[in-house]
Amino acid sequence: MSRVGVKVTLTSGRTLLQGRTLEEGKLTDAYRDAVSYVELDGATLDALGIEPGSLVEVETIYGSVVVTAKKSRGEEPGIAFMPCGPYANTVTSDDTQETGMPSFKSIEAQVFKADASTISDIEKFVGGNP
């Protein structure tokens, strides 16, 4: 059975909340909540038949991850934003093209309504005990 997804251009960047909660620890609930979402425009949410707060799977050629969908403030059609962190790292390339920094912008992705009932476990990405 094939899934129907929506093609988006994924971008990632730092957020104030991501930076603030990182200081509390990568295994805290606050940090997980600050980095385990993707912002999507209203048309993309409608095309997926979901509401903000629903779970989605973001898939690229580098990997896939289940996160929470949020409605973007910018309403840029076809643009998806994820805060930097272990979830975004899962769907971005580690190739730095000899710059020392991988590209976190303009990544082709598909977003699907998630089959999973919870977001991907952060310990899967960063390890350790909470």
C-alpha positions as CSV (number, residue, x, y, z in Angstrom):
1,M,0.0,0.0,0.0
2,S,1.5,3.3,-1.0
3,R,1.3,6.4,1.2
4,V,0.3,9.8,-0.1
5,G,2.6,12.5,1.1
6,V,3.2,16.2,0.4
7,K,6.5,17.3,-1.1
8,V,8.1,20.2,0.8
9,T,11.4,22.0,1.0
10,L,12.8,21.4,4.5
11,T,14.9,24.0,6.2
12,S,16.4,23.9,9.8
13,G,17.7,26.5,12.1
14,R,18.3,27.5,15.7
15,T,15.5,28.8,17.8
16,L,15.6,30.5,21.2
17,L,13.7,27.8,22.9
18,Q,15.9,25.1,21.4
19,G,19.0,26.9,22.7
20,R,17.6,27.6,26.1
21,T,16.4,24.0,26.7
22,L,19.6,22.5,25.4
23,E,21.3,24.0,28.5
24,E,18.9,21.9,30.6
25,G,19.9,18.7,28.9
26,K,19.2,16.8,25.7
27,L,17.2,14.1,27.5
28,T,14.8,16.5,29.2
29,D,11.1,16.7,28.2
30,A,11.5,20.5,27.6
31,Y,14.3,19.9,25.1
32,R,12.5,17.1,23.3
33,D,9.4,19.3,23.0
34,A,11.5,22.2,21.7
35,V,13.1,20.2,18.8
36,S,10.6,17.5,17.9
37,Y,8.3,19.3,15.6
38,V,8.0,20.6,12.0
39,E,6.2,23.8,11.0
40,L,4.0,23.4,8.0
41,D,1.8,25.9,6.2
42,G,-2.0,25.6,6.3
43,A,-2.3,24.2,2.8
44,T,0.1,21.4,3.6
45,L,-1.8,20.6,6.8
46,D,-5.0,20.5,4.8
47,A,-3.5,18.3,2.1
48,L,-2.5,15.8,4.8
49,G,-5.9,16.0,6.4
50,I,-4.4,16.8,9.8
51,E,-4.6,19.5,12.5
52,P,-1.7,21.1,14.3
53,G,-0.6,18.8,17.0
54,S,-0.9,15.7,14.9
55,L,2.0,13.4,14.3
56,V,3.7,13.4,10.9
57,E,6.6,11.5,9.4
58,V,9.2,13.6,7.7
59,E,11.2,11.6,5.1
60,T,14.3,12.6,3.0
61,I,16.9,10.5,1.2
62,Y,18.9,10.7,4.5
63,G,16.3,9.3,6.8
64,S,12.9,9.7,8.4
65,V,11.5,10.8,11.7
66,V,8.1,11.1,13.4
67,V,7.5,14.5,15.0
68,T,4.6,16.8,15.8
69,A,3.1,19.1,13.2
70,K,2.7,22.8,14.0
71,K,1.2,25.5,11.8
72,S,3.9,27.8,10.6
73,R,3.6,31.5,11.3
74,G,5.0,32.5,8.0
75,E,2.6,30.5,5.8
76,E,5.1,29.9,3.1
77,P,3.6,27.2,0.8
78,G,5.8,24.2,0.5
79,I,8.3,25.2,3.1
80,A,8.8,23.1,6.2
81,F,10.9,24.2,9.2
82,M,12.5,22.0,11.9
83,P,14.6,23.3,14.8
84,C,18.2,22.1,14.8
85,G,18.6,19.1,17.0
86,P,18.6,15.3,16.8
87,Y,15.3,15.1,14.9
88,A,16.4,17.5,12.2
89,N,19.8,15.7,12.1
90,T,18.1,12.5,11.2
91,V,16.8,13.9,7.9
92,T,19.8,16.0,6.9
93,S,23.0,15.0,5.2
94,D,26.2,14.8,7.2
95,D,28.2,15.7,4.1
96,T,29.9,19.0,4.8
97,Q,31.3,19.4,1.3
98,E,34.7,20.3,2.9
99,T,33.2,23.3,4.7
100,G,32.9,21.7,8.2
101,M,29.2,22.4,8.3
102,P,26.5,20.3,6.7
103,S,23.7,22.0,4.8
104,F,20.5,22.5,6.8
105,K,18.6,24.4,4.1
106,S,16.7,23.5,0.9
107,I,16.4,19.7,1.5
108,E,13.8,17.9,-0.5
109,A,11.4,16.1,1.8
110,Q,8.1,14.3,1.9
111,V,5.7,14.7,4.8
112,F,3.2,12.0,5.6
113,K,0.5,11.6,8.2
114,A,2.2,9.3,10.7
115,D,1.3,5.7,11.3
116,A,3.0,5.9,14.7
117,S,1.3,7.0,17.9
118,T,4.2,8.8,19.5
119,I,7.1,10.9,18.3
120,S,10.5,9.2,17.7
121,D,12.3,8.5,21.0
122,I,15.1,11.1,21.6
123,E,17.2,8.5,23.3
124,K,17.4,6.7,20.0
125,F,19.4,9.6,18.7
126,V,21.4,10.9,21.6
127,G,21.6,7.9,23.9
128,G,22.1,7.9,27.6
129,N,19.7,7.8,30.6
130,P,17.2,10.5,31.3
